[in-house]
């Protein structure tokens, strides 16, 4: 799975009206997982990711970046000349994935709902869980584990637990801009819920990095290639270093 197809418009008030913005535990969010999965599918099908279908390439690594294609089912991939037959994600599998992580990880969600003509509608969701370096490498960096383990051990104390912001995604059909207007509330709420001071994530989304630096200018460190042995930057926010009035 990829990370953070969302919008970081600054200084703009989101429309429609925000009705709910809060951190939820696993039991509180369980009933909403099908809706969350639906928003996830739509979010990652759009820019900047365009993860619409699964790449059918038989080569390793696949020639479509990340193993996904922006083309629809039934179209022919220009990279491997194969007809695409499988969607990038489906709702049932995503719900099962989220439940699986929630069972083995101390985790939490942040959600935002906005007013619509019918009822409050999910506009954004973020999913975070506690992790140690070796666990993160095992789950997220199977292609280059040794290099990532060495890097992470220079950023975090080996054996230290911190919060990993695994996903954040928005329904831009519901709210086209301003989806990171409340990013600071999301981050501080998730960190507080999970009882840690540090939160980290990986991304290629420069707008997300800019929003983090905007909201946590004294607490954010951004690590990039070649220091990070990965195409995605690693962003670390240490709330223990945030000034009280920040």
C-alpha positions as CSV (number, residue, x, y, z in Angstrom):
1,X,0.0,0.0,0.0
2,X,1.1,3.5,-0.6
3,X,0.8,6.7,1.5
4,X,-1.0,10.0,1.6
5,X,-2.9,11.0,-1.5
6,X,-4.3,14.1,0.1
7,X,-4.2,17.9,-0.3
8,X,-2.3,20.4,1.8
9,X,-3.9,23.7,0.9
10,X,-2.9,26.3,3.5
11,X,-5.0,29.0,4.9
12,X,-8.3,27.8,3.3
13,X,-11.4,26.8,5.2
14,X,-12.7,23.5,4.0
15,X,-16.2,23.1,2.6
16,X,-18.5,21.5,3.3
17,X,-18.7,22.1,7.0
18,X,-16.6,19.9,9.3
19,X,-18.9,18.0,11.7
20,X,-16.5,15.6,13.4
21,X,-12.8,15.4,13.8
22,X,-11.6,12.9,16.4
23,X,-9.3,10.0,17.3
24,X,-10.9,6.6,17.7
25,X,-9.8,3.3,19.1
26,X,-10.2,0.0,17.3
27,X,-13.6,-0.9,18.7
28,X,-15.0,2.6,18.0
29,X,-14.0,2.5,14.3
30,X,-14.9,-1.1,13.5
31,X,-18.3,-0.4,12.1
32,X,-17.0,2.3,9.9
33,X,-14.2,0.2,8.2
34,X,-16.3,-0.5,5.0
35,X,-16.8,3.2,4.5
36,X,-13.1,3.9,5.2
37,X,-12.1,1.2,2.7
38,X,-14.3,2.7,0.0
39,X,-12.7,6.2,0.5
40,X,-9.3,4.6,0.4
41,X,-10.0,3.0,-3.0
42,X,-11.1,6.3,-4.5
43,X,-8.3,8.3,-2.9
44,X,-5.5,6.1,-4.3
45,X,-7.1,5.9,-7.7
46,X,-6.5,9.6,-8.0
47,X,-3.4,11.8,-8.1
48,X,-0.6,11.6,-7.3
49,X,-0.8,7.8,-7.2
50,X,-3.3,6.6,-9.8
51,X,-3.4,3.1,-8.4
52,X,-6.3,1.8,-10.4
53,X,-5.4,-1.8,-11.3
54,X,-2.8,-4.4,-10.5
55,X,0.2,-4.6,-12.8
56,X,0.2,-8.0,-14.6
57,X,3.9,-7.9,-15.3
58,X,5.7,-11.2,-14.6
59,X,9.1,-9.6,-14.2
60,X,10.6,-8.7,-10.8
61,X,10.5,-5.9,-10.0
62,X,7.3,-5.1,-12.0
63,X,7.8,-2.4,-14.6
64,X,4.8,-0.4,-13.3
65,X,6.0,1.6,-10.3
66,X,4.8,0.1,-7.0
67,X,3.2,-2.8,-8.9
68,X,0.1,-0.7,-9.9
69,X,-1.2,0.7,-13.1
70,X,-3.3,3.9,-13.7
71,X,-5.2,2.0,-16.4
72,X,-8.6,0.4,-16.0
73,X,-9.6,-3.2,-16.1
74,X,-9.6,-4.6,-19.6
75,X,-7.0,-2.1,-20.9
76,X,-3.6,-3.2,-22.1
77,X,-0.5,-2.1,-20.2
78,X,2.0,-0.4,-22.5
79,X,4.9,-1.6,-20.3
80,X,4.3,-5.3,-20.3
81,X,1.7,-5.6,-23.1
82,X,-0.7,-7.6,-20.8
83,X,-4.4,-7.0,-20.3
84,X,-5.2,-5.7,-16.8
85,X,-7.7,-8.0,-15.0
86,X,-7.5,-7.1,-11.3
87,X,-8.4,-3.9,-9.4
88,X,-5.7,-2.3,-7.3
89,X,-7.7,-2.7,-4.2
90,X,-11.1,-4.1,-3.2
91,X,-13.2,-3.2,-0.2
92,X,-13.4,-6.6,1.4
93,X,-9.6,-7.2,1.3
94,X,-8.9,-3.7,2.7
95,X,-11.3,-4.2,5.6
96,X,-9.6,-7.6,6.4
97,X,-6.2,-5.9,6.1
98,X,-7.1,-3.2,8.6
99,X,-8.6,-5.7,11.0
100,X,-5.5,-7.8,10.8
101,X,-3.3,-4.9,11.7
102,X,-5.6,-3.8,14.5
103,X,-5.4,-7.3,16.0
104,X,-1.7,-7.4,16.3
105,X,-0.8,-3.7,16.8
106,X,-1.7,-1.1,19.3
107,X,-3.4,1.2,16.9
108,X,-5.7,4.2,16.5
109,X,-7.6,6.0,13.8
110,X,-8.3,9.7,13.2
111,X,-11.4,10.5,11.1
112,X,-13.1,13.6,9.8
113,X,-16.7,13.8,8.7
114,X,-18.3,16.7,6.9
115,X,-21.9,17.8,6.5
116,X,-23.7,16.7,3.3
117,X,-27.3,16.9,2.2
118,X,-28.1,13.5,3.7
119,X,-25.9,12.7,6.7
120,X,-22.3,13.3,8.0
121,X,-19.9,11.8,5.4
122,X,-16.4,10.5,5.9
123,X,-14.0,13.0,4.3
124,X,-10.6,11.8,5.7
125,X,-9.1,9.0,7.7
126,X,-5.6,8.3,9.1
127,X,-4.4,5.0,10.6
128,X,-1.4,4.8,13.0
129,X,0.2,2.1,15.1
130,X,3.0,1.6,17.5
131,X,6.1,-0.1,16.2
132,X,9.8,-0.8,16.7
133,X,12.5,-0.6,14.1
134,X,12.8,-4.3,13.4
135,X,9.1,-4.7,13.2
136,X,8.8,-1.8,10.7
137,X,11.5,-3.2,8.5
138,X,9.9,-6.7,8.5
139,X,6.5,-5.3,7.5
140,X,7.4,-2.4,5.2
141,X,10.9,-2.8,3.8
142,X,11.2,-6.4,2.7
143,X,13.1,-5.5,-0.4
144,X,16.0,-3.8,1.4
145,X,15.8,-4.8,5.1
146,X,19.4,-4.6,6.1
147,X,20.0,-1.1,4.7
148,X,16.7,0.2,6.3
149,X,17.5,-1.4,9.6
150,X,20.8,0.3,9.7
151,X,19.2,3.7,8.8
152,X,16.4,3.4,11.3
153,X,18.8,2.5,14.1
154,X,20.5,5.9,13.5
155,X,17.1,7.7,13.9
156,X,15.5,5.8,16.7
157,X,17.1,4.0,19.7
158,X,17.1,0.3,18.9
159,X,14.1,-1.3,20.8
160,X,12.4,2.1,21.1
161,X,8.7,2.2,20.4
162,X,7.2,5.0,18.3
163,X,4.1,5.7,16.3
164,X,4.0,4.9,12.6
165,X,1.5,6.8,10.6
166,X,0.7,4.1,8.1
167,X,-2.1,5.7,6.1
168,X,-3.8,9.1,5.6
169,X,-6.3,9.5,2.7
170,X,-9.1,11.8,1.8
171,X,-12.3,11.8,-0.4
172,X,-11.5,14.7,-2.7
173,X,-15.0,14.3,-4.3
174,X,-16.4,15.3,-1.0
175,X,-13.8,17.9,0.0
176,X,-11.6,19.0,-2.9
177,X,-9.1,21.0,-0.9
178,X,-7.9,21.8,2.7
179,X,-7.7,18.1,3.7
180,X,-4.6,18.8,5.8
181,X,-6.1,21.9,7.5
182,X,-6.4,19.9,10.8
183,X,-3.3,17.8,10.3
184,X,-1.8,19.1,13.6
185,X,-4.9,17.9,15.5
186,X,-4.6,14.5,13.8
187,X,-1.0,14.0,14.7
188,X,-1.1,15.2,18.3
189,X,-4.3,13.2,18.8
190,X,-2.9,9.9,17.5
191,X,0.4,10.3,19.4
192,X,-1.5,11.0,22.6
193,X,-3.9,8.1,22.1
194,X,-1.0,5.7,21.6
195,X,1.1,7.1,24.5
196,X,4.2,8.1,22.7
197,X,6.1,11.3,21.8
198,X,7.4,10.4,18.3
199,X,5.5,9.7,15.1
200,X,7.0,8.9,11.7
201,X,5.9,8.2,8.2
202,X,7.2,7.7,4.7
203,X,6.0,9.7,1.6
204,X,6.9,11.2,-1.7
205,X,4.2,13.8,-1.3
206,X,5.9,17.2,-0.9
207,X,2.7,18.8,0.2
208,X,2.4,16.5,3.1
209,X,6.0,17.2,4.1
210,X,5.3,21.0,3.9
211,X,2.2,20.6,6.1
212,X,4.3,18.8,8.7
213,X,6.9,21.5,8.7
214,X,4.2,24.1,8.9
215,X,2.5,22.5,11.9
216,X,5.6,21.3,13.7
217,X,8.5,23.5,12.6
218,X,10.6,22.8,15.7
219,X,9.9,19.1,16.0
220,X,10.2,17.8,12.4
221,X,13.2,16.1,10.8
222,X,13.0,15.1,7.1
223,X,15.3,12.3,5.9
224,X,15.7,11.9,2.1
225,X,17.7,9.8,-0.3
226,X,20.6,9.1,-0.4
227,X,20.5,9.1,3.4
228,X,17.4,7.0,3.3
229,X,17.8,3.8,1.2
230,X,14.4,4.2,-0.3
231,X,12.7,6.5,-2.8
232,X,10.4,7.8,-0.2
233,X,11.4,10.4,2.4
234,X,11.1,9.5,6.1
235,X,9.6,12.2,8.2
236,X,9.9,12.1,12.0
237,X,8.0,14.4,14.4
238,X,9.3,14.4,18.0
239,X,6.6,16.1,20.1
240,X,8.8,16.1,23.2
241,X,10.8,18.9,21.5
242,X,7.7,21.0,20.6
243,X,7.6,24.3,22.5
244,X,4.6,24.5,24.9
245,X,3.0,27.4,23.0
246,X,3.5,25.8,19.5
